Amino acid sequence: MQFSGKGPLVAGVLAAIGASVCCVGPLVLLALGIGGSWVSSLTAMDPYRPVFIGLTLLFLGLAFRKLYLVPRACTPGTACAEPRTLERQRLVFWVVAALLLGLLAVPWLAPLFY
């Protein structure tokens, strides 16, 4: 399986959103002032949460592998041959990974806030 570009990172973001939609969705609605007893019934995606968590971790692992373990094959003079490009990609990876792991932790941390 070969991924190119930002594919694994984008897929990880989408999987994390899918994993947290059951819990973050109602919190966002409540924060916007939209409430009611029906908000608590927005947990239809909850049974699929472990699958989405697994996909998120898989795609984050693939992105890590691409950035740190696989040697880069770049022709001289291209953007990917510059060291600053790799540094930026790694910085973006760690920022996105921290946000995704925080998003995945919302169901466990949410009870601390209410």
NUMINU-255410 format. One record per atom (N, C-alpha, C): residue number from 1; residue in one letter; atom name; x, y, z. Coordinates in Angstrom, 1 decimal, always signed. Layout:
% residues N
   nr  rest  atom       X       Y       Z
  NUM     A    CA       X       Y       Z
...
This chain:
% residues 114
   nr  rest  atom       X       Y       Z
    1     M     N    +0.8    -1.2    +0.0
    1     M    CA    +0.0    +0.0    +0.0
    1     M     C    +0.9    +1.2    +0.0
    2     Q     N    +0.8    +2.1    -1.0
    2     Q    CA    +1.6    +3.2    -1.1
    2     Q     C    +0.7    +4.5    -1.0
    3     F     N    +1.1    +5.4    -0.1
    3     F    CA    +0.4    +6.6    +0.1
    3     F     C    +1.4    +7.7    -0.3
    4     S     N    +0.9    +8.7    -1.0
    4     S    CA    +1.7    +9.8    -1.4
    4     S     C    +1.2   +11.1    -0.8
    5     G     N    +2.1   +12.1    -0.7
    5     G    CA    +1.6   +13.4    -0.2
    5     G     C    +1.1   +13.4    +1.2
    6     K     N    -0.1   +14.1    +1.3
    6     K    CA    -0.7   +14.3    +2.6
    6     K     C    -1.8   +13.3    +2.9
    7     G     N    -1.9   +12.3    +2.1
    7     G    CA    -3.0   +11.3    +2.2
    7     G     C    -3.1   +10.7    +3.5
    8     P     N    -2.1   +10.1    +4.2
    8     P    CA    -2.3    +9.5    +5.5
    8     P     C    -2.7   +10.5    +6.5
    9     L     N    -2.2   +11.7    +6.5
    9     L    CA    -2.6   +12.7    +7.5
    9     L     C    -4.0   +13.2    +7.3
   10     V     N    -4.4   +13.4    +6.1
   10     V    CA    -5.8   +13.8    +5.8
   10     V     C    -6.8   +12.7    +6.2
   11     A     N    -6.4   +11.4    +5.9
   11     A    CA    -7.2   +10.3    +6.2
   11     A     C    -7.3   +10.2    +7.8
   12     G     N    -6.2   +10.4    +8.5
   12     G    CA    -6.3   +10.4    +9.9
   12     G     C    -7.2   +11.4   +10.5
   13     V     N    -7.2   +12.6    +9.9
   13     V    CA    -8.1   +13.7   +10.4
   13     V     C    -9.5   +13.3   +10.2
   14     L     N    -9.8   +12.7    +9.0
   14     L    CA   -11.2   +12.3    +8.8
   14     L     C   -11.7   +11.2    +9.7
   15     A     N   -10.8   +10.2    +9.9
   15     A    CA   -11.1    +9.1   +10.9
   15     A     C   -11.3    +9.7   +12.3
   16     A     N   -10.5   +10.6   +12.7
   16     A    CA   -10.6   +11.2   +14.1
   16     A     C   -12.0   +11.9   +14.2
   17     I     N   -12.3   +12.6   +13.1
   17     I    CA   -13.6   +13.3   +13.2
   17     I     C   -14.7   +12.3   +13.3
   18     G     N   -14.6   +11.2   +12.5
   18     G    CA   -15.6   +10.2   +12.6
   18     G     C   -15.7    +9.5   +14.0
   19     A     N   -14.5    +9.4   +14.6
   19     A    CA   -14.5    +8.8   +15.9
   19     A     C   -15.1    +9.7   +17.0
   20     S     N   -15.0   +11.0   +16.8
   20     S    CA   -15.4   +11.9   +17.9
   20     S     C   -16.8   +12.5   +17.6
   21     V     N   -17.4   +12.2   +16.4
   21     V    CA   -18.6   +12.9   +16.1
   21     V     C   -19.8   +12.6   +17.1
   22     C     N   -19.7   +11.4   +17.7
   22     C    CA   -20.7   +11.0   +18.7
   22     C     C   -20.7   +11.8   +19.9
   23     C     N   -19.5   +12.3   +20.3
   23     C    CA   -19.4   +13.0   +21.5
   23     C     C   -19.1   +14.5   +21.4
   24     V     N   -18.4   +14.9   +20.3
   24     V    CA   -18.1   +16.3   +20.1
   24     V     C   -19.3   +17.0   +19.5
   25     G     N   -20.0   +16.4   +18.7
   25     G    CA   -21.2   +17.0   +18.1
   25     G     C   -22.2   +17.6   +19.1
   26     P     N   -22.6   +16.8   +20.1
   26     P    CA   -23.5   +17.4   +21.1
   26     P     C   -22.9   +18.5   +21.9
   27     L     N   -21.6   +18.4   +22.2
   27     L    CA   -20.9   +19.4   +22.9
   27     L     C   -20.9   +20.7   +22.1
   28     V     N   -20.6   +20.6   +20.8
   28     V    CA   -20.6   +21.8   +20.0
   28     V     C   -22.0   +22.5   +19.9
   29     L     N   -23.0   +21.6   +19.7
   29     L    CA   -24.4   +22.2   +19.7
   29     L     C   -24.7   +22.9   +21.0
   30     L     N   -24.4   +22.3   +22.1
   30     L    CA   -24.6   +22.9   +23.4
   30     L     C   -23.9   +24.2   +23.6
   31     A     N   -22.6   +24.2   +23.1
   31     A    CA   -21.8   +25.4   +23.2
   31     A     C   -22.4   +26.6   +22.3
   32     L     N   -23.1   +26.2   +21.2
   32     L    CA   -23.7   +27.2   +20.3
   32     L     C   -25.1   +27.6   +20.9
   33     G     N   -25.5   +27.0   +22.0
   33     G    CA   -26.8   +27.4   +22.5
   33     G     C   -28.0   +26.6   +22.0
   34     I     N   -27.7   +25.5   +21.2
   34     I    CA   -28.7   +24.7   +20.7
   34     I     C   -28.8   +23.5   +21.7
   35     G     N   -30.0   +23.4   +22.4
   35     G    CA   -30.1   +22.4   +23.4
   35     G     C   -31.4   +21.7   +23.3
   36     G     N   -31.6   +20.8   +24.2
   36     G    CA   -32.8   +20.1   +24.3
   36     G     C   -32.5   +18.6   +24.6
   37     S     N   -33.6   +17.9   +25.0
   37     S    CA   -33.3   +16.5   +25.3
   37     S     C   -32.9   +15.7   +24.1
   38     W     N   -33.2   +16.1   +22.9
   38     W    CA   -32.8   +15.4   +21.7
   38     W     C   -31.3   +15.3   +21.5
   39     V     N   -30.6   +16.3   +22.0
   39     V    CA   -29.1   +16.4   +21.8
   39     V     C   -28.5   +15.1   +22.4
   40     S     N   -29.0   +14.6   +23.5
   40     S    CA   -28.4   +13.4   +24.1
   40     S     C   -28.6   +12.2   +23.3
   41     S     N   -29.5   +12.2   +22.3
   41     S    CA   -29.7   +11.1   +21.5
   41     S     C   -28.8   +11.1   +20.2
   42     L     N   -27.9   +12.0   +20.1
   42     L    CA   -27.0   +12.1   +19.0
   42     L     C   -25.8   +11.1   +19.1
   43     T     N   -26.0   +10.0   +19.6
   43     T    CA   -24.9    +9.1   +19.8
   43     T     C   -25.0    +7.9   +18.9
   44     A     N   -25.6    +8.0   +17.7
   44     A    CA   -25.8    +6.9   +16.8
   44     A     C   -24.5    +6.3   +16.3
   45     M     N   -23.4    +7.1   +16.2
   45     M    CA   -22.1    +6.7   +15.7
   45     M     C   -21.3    +6.0   +16.8
   46     D     N   -21.7    +6.0   +18.0
   46     D    CA   -20.9    +5.5   +19.1
   46     D     C   -20.4    +4.1   +18.9
   47     P     N   -21.2    +3.2   +18.3
   47     P    CA   -20.7    +1.8   +18.2
   47     P     C   -19.6    +1.7   +17.2
   48     Y     N   -19.4    +2.7   +16.3
   48     Y    CA   -18.3    +2.7   +15.3
   48     Y     C   -17.1    +3.4   +15.8
   49     R     N   -17.1    +3.9   +17.0
   49     R    CA   -16.0    +4.7   +17.5
   49     R     C   -14.7    +3.9   +17.6
   50     P     N   -14.7    +2.7   +18.0
   50     P    CA   -13.4    +1.9   +18.1
   50     P     C   -12.8    +1.7   +16.7
   51     V     N   -13.7    +1.6   +15.7
   51     V    CA   -13.1    +1.4   +14.3
   51     V     C   -12.5    +2.7   +13.8
   52     F     N   -13.1    +3.8   +14.1
   52     F    CA   -12.5    +5.1   +13.7
   52     F     C   -11.3    +5.4   +14.5
   53     I     N   -11.2    +5.0   +15.7
   53     I    CA   -10.0    +5.3   +16.5
   53     I     C    -8.9    +4.4   +15.9
   54     G     N    -9.1    +3.2   +15.6
   54     G    CA    -8.1    +2.3   +15.0
   54     G     C    -7.6    +2.9   +13.6
   55     L     N    -8.6    +3.4   +12.8
   55     L    CA    -8.2    +4.0   +11.5
   55     L     C    -7.4    +5.3   +11.8
   56     T     N    -7.7    +6.1   +12.7
   56     T    CA    -6.9    +7.3   +13.0
   56     T     C    -5.5    +6.9   +13.4
   57     L     N    -5.4    +6.0   +14.3
   57     L    CA    -4.0    +5.6   +14.7
   57     L     C    -3.2    +4.9   +13.6
   58     L     N    -3.9    +4.2   +12.7
   58     L    CA    -3.2    +3.6   +11.6
   58     L     C    -2.7    +4.7   +10.6
   59     F     N    -3.6    +5.6   +10.3
   59     F    CA    -3.1    +6.7    +9.4
   59     F     C    -2.1    +7.6   +10.0
   60     L     N    -2.2    +7.8   +11.3
   60     L    CA    -1.1    +8.6   +11.9
   60     L     C    +0.2    +7.8   +11.9
   61     G     N    +0.1    +6.5   +12.1
   61     G    CA    +1.3    +5.7   +12.0
   61     G     C    +1.9    +5.7   +10.6
   62     L     N    +1.1    +5.7    +9.5
   62     L    CA    +1.6    +5.7    +8.2
   62     L     C    +2.2    +7.1    +7.8
   63     A     N    +1.6    +8.1    +8.3
   63     A    CA    +2.2    +9.5    +8.1
   63     A     C    +3.6    +9.6    +8.9
   64     F     N    +3.6    +9.0   +10.1
   64     F    CA    +4.9    +9.0   +10.8
   64     F     C    +6.0    +8.2   +10.1
   65     R     N    +5.6    +7.1    +9.6
   65     R    CA    +6.5    +6.2    +8.8
   65     R     C    +7.0    +7.0    +7.6
   66     K     N    +6.1    +7.7    +6.9
   66     K    CA    +6.5    +8.4    +5.7
   66     K     C    +7.5    +9.5    +6.0
   67     L     N    +7.3   +10.2    +7.1
   67     L    CA    +8.1   +11.4    +7.5
   67     L     C    +9.4   +11.0    +8.2
   68     Y     N    +9.5    +9.9    +8.9
   68     Y    CA   +10.6    +9.6    +9.7
   68     Y     C   +11.4    +8.3    +9.3
   69     L     N   +10.7    +7.3    +8.7
   69     L    CA   +11.4    +6.0    +8.5
   69     L     C   +11.7    +5.7    +7.0
   70     V     N   +10.9    +6.2    +6.1
   70     V    CA   +11.1    +5.9    +4.7
   70     V     C   +12.1    +7.0    +4.1
   71     P     N   +13.2    +6.6    +3.5
   71     P    CA   +14.1    +7.6    +2.9
   71     P     C   +13.4    +8.3    +1.8
   72     R     N   +13.7    +9.6    +1.7
   72     R    CA   +13.1   +10.5    +0.7
   72     R     C   +13.8   +10.4    -0.6
   73     A     N   +13.1   +10.3    -1.7
   73     A    CA   +13.7   +10.3    -3.0
   73     A     C   +13.3   +11.5    -3.7
   74     C     N   +14.2   +12.6    -3.7
   74     C    CA   +13.9   +13.9    -4.3
   74     C     C   +15.0   +14.2    -5.2
   75     T     N   +14.6   +14.8    -6.3
   75     T    CA   +15.6   +15.3    -7.2
   75     T     C   +16.1   +16.7    -6.8
   76     P     N   +17.4   +16.9    -6.9
   76     P    CA   +17.9   +18.2    -6.5
   76     P     C   +17.2   +19.4    -7.2
   77     G     N   +17.0   +20.4    -6.4
   77     G    CA   +16.3   +21.6    -6.9
   77     G     C   +14.8   +21.6    -6.7
   78     T     N   +14.2   +20.5    -6.3
   78     T    CA   +12.8   +20.5    -6.1
   78     T     C   +12.5   +20.9    -4.6
   79     A     N   +11.3   +21.2    -4.3
   79     A    CA   +10.9   +21.7    -3.0
   79     A     C   +11.1   +20.6    -1.9
   80     C     N   +10.9   +19.3    -2.3
   80     C    CA   +11.1   +18.3    -1.3
   80     C     C   +12.6   +18.0    -0.9
   81     A     N   +13.5   +18.5    -1.7
   81     A    CA   +14.9   +18.3    -1.5
   81     A     C   +15.4   +19.3    -0.4
   82     E     N   +14.7   +20.3    -0.1
   82     E    CA   +15.1   +21.3    +0.9
   82     E     C   +14.8   +20.8    +2.3
   83     P     N   +15.7   +20.9    +3.2
   83     P    CA   +15.5   +20.4    +4.6
   83     P     C   +14.4   +21.2    +5.3
   84     R     N   +14.2   +22.4    +5.0
   84     R    CA   +13.1   +23.2    +5.6
   84     R     C   +11.7   +22.6    +5.3
   85     T     N   +11.6   +22.1    +4.1
   85     T    CA   +10.3   +21.5    +3.8
   85     T     C   +10.0   +20.3    +4.7
   86     L     N   +11.0   +19.4    +4.9
   86     L    CA   +10.8   +18.3    +5.8
   86     L     C   +10.5   +18.7    +7.2
   87     E     N   +11.2   +19.8    +7.6
   87     E    CA   +11.0   +20.3    +9.0
   87     E     C    +9.5   +20.8    +9.2
   88     R     N    +9.1   +21.5    +8.2
   88     R    CA    +7.7   +22.0    +8.2
   88     R     C    +6.7   +20.9    +8.2
   89     Q     N    +6.9   +19.9    +7.4
   89     Q    CA    +6.0   +18.7    +7.3
   89     Q     C    +6.0   +18.0    +8.7
   90     R     N    +7.1   +17.9    +9.3
   90     R    CA    +7.1   +17.2   +10.6
   90     R     C    +6.4   +18.1   +11.6
   91     L     N    +6.6   +19.4   +11.6
   91     L    CA    +5.9   +20.3   +12.5
   91     L     C    +4.4   +20.2   +12.4
   92     V     N    +4.0   +20.2   +11.1
   92     V    CA    +2.5   +20.1   +10.9
   92     V     C    +2.0   +18.7   +11.3
   93     F     N    +2.8   +17.7   +11.1
   93     F    CA    +2.4   +16.3   +11.6
   93     F     C    +2.2   +16.3   +13.1
   94     W     N    +3.1   +16.9   +13.8
   94     W    CA    +3.0   +16.8   +15.3
   94     W     C    +1.9   +17.7   +15.8
   95     V     N    +1.6   +18.8   +15.2
   95     V    CA    +0.5   +19.7   +15.6
   95     V     C    -0.8   +19.0   +15.3
   96     V     N    -0.9   +18.4   +14.1
   96     V    CA    -2.2   +17.7   +13.8
   96     V     C    -2.3   +16.4   +14.6
   97     A     N    -1.3   +15.7   +14.9
   97     A    CA    -1.3   +14.5   +15.8
   97     A     C    -1.8   +14.9   +17.2
   98     A     N    -1.3   +16.0   +17.7
   98     A    CA    -1.7   +16.4   +19.1
   98     A     C    -3.2   +16.8   +19.1
   99     L     N    -3.6   +17.5   +18.0
   99     L    CA    -5.0   +17.9   +17.9
   99     L     C    -5.9   +16.7   +17.8
  100     L     N    -5.5   +15.7   +17.0
  100     L    CA    -6.3   +14.5   +16.8
  100     L     C    -6.4   +13.7   +18.1
  101     L     N    -5.3   +13.5   +18.7
  101     L    CA    -5.3   +12.8   +20.0
  101     L     C    -6.2   +13.5   +21.0
  102     G     N    -6.1   +14.8   +21.0
  102     G    CA    -7.0   +15.5   +21.9
  102     G     C    -8.5   +15.3   +21.6
  103     L     N    -8.8   +15.3   +20.3
  103     L    CA   -10.1   +15.1   +19.8
  103     L     C   -10.6   +13.7   +20.2
  104     L     N    -9.7   +12.7   +20.1
  104     L    CA   -10.1   +11.4   +20.4
  104     L     C   -10.3   +11.2   +21.9
  105     A     N    -9.6   +12.1   +22.7
  105     A    CA    -9.8   +12.0   +24.2
  105     A     C   -11.0   +12.7   +24.7
  106     V     N   -11.7   +13.4   +23.9
  106     V    CA   -12.9   +14.2   +24.4
  106     V     C   -13.9   +13.4   +25.2
  107     P     N   -14.2   +12.2   +24.7
  107     P    CA   -15.2   +11.4   +25.5
  107     P     C   -14.8   +11.1   +26.9
  108     W     N   -13.5   +10.9   +27.1
  108     W    CA   -13.0   +10.6   +28.4
  108     W     C   -12.8   +11.9   +29.3
  109     L     N   -12.5   +13.0   +28.6
  109     L    CA   -12.3   +14.2   +29.3
  109     L     C   -13.5   +15.1   +29.5
  110     A     N   -14.5   +14.9   +28.7
  110     A    CA   -15.8   +15.7   +28.8
  110     A     C   -16.5   +15.6   +30.1
  111     P     N   -16.5   +14.4   +30.8
  111     P    CA   -17.2   +14.4   +32.1
  111     P     C   -16.5   +15.3   +33.1
  112     L     N   -15.3   +15.7   +32.9
  112     L    CA   -14.6   +16.5   +33.9
  112     L     C   -15.1   +18.0   +33.8
  113     F     N   -15.8   +18.3   +32.7
  113     F    CA   -16.3   +19.7   +32.5
  113     F     C   -17.7   +19.9   +32.9
  114     Y     N   -18.5   +18.8   +33.1
  114     Y    CA   -19.9   +19.0   +33.5
  114     Y     C   -20.3   +17.9   +34.4
